[in-house]
Amino acid sequence: MLITFPLLDERALDRARPLLARAPWNDGRDTAGPQAAQAKNNSQMPRDCAEARELSALVLQALDGSAMFLSAALPARVYPPRFNRYTGAANHYGPHVDSAVRFGENGLRVRTDLSCTVFFSDPEAYEGGELVLHAPDGERSVKLPAGHAVLYPATLVHEVRPVTRGARVGCFFWVQSLVRGAEERRLLLEFDQALTVLRQRDGDSPATVALTGTYHNLLRMWSDT
Ligand code: NI
């Protein structure tokens, strides 16, 4: 299942833009495995520069405040967001799969259940640069307004099509979910969304309280912390 949602508001984007403009950029192949490195041709912001740390904190704060992200991803661990740029000769990332487990600082290990891309560039500012997901039922092409995010199963082969004009700047990260199975996650999201509608309509009626209990009992049954 693929979910898109607004993540960063104008204020957050206004804070991000000057940081993105003055940040240093390295060859994106530095951090790719041998197979992905053959497909990867973009630029990536060094993880430890001041701009990356500030941008990363800004994205993580927005994720914490996003009901859609929390409900859809049920995050247990988030791999620190990385920032990349597609422009000029370094303009695409061919079809590839992401590693199943990502290792980070201080012994961090994240099983990559979900991938997330946040778009920072306005779609009018560049040509091409679609994120294309190769799903079993066909290809899905994603290009979103600045500040919007797409969350998709990390199990899919995916690519970023060549940017032929302008620059596409974005952020990506992986999520290990409390709920490993995609189908269980989907059911919990549907349950939570329907329950939200019922609660808005009926308040905390005996029925909505009982259904809230059922939601949490399913989450308890399916989650690993
Ligand atoms: Ni990837």
Boltz pocket constraint, residues with backbone or C-beta under 6 A from the ligand:
constraints:
  - pocket:
      binder: B
      contacts: [[A, 96], [A, 97], [A, 98], [A, 158]]
      max_distance: 6.0
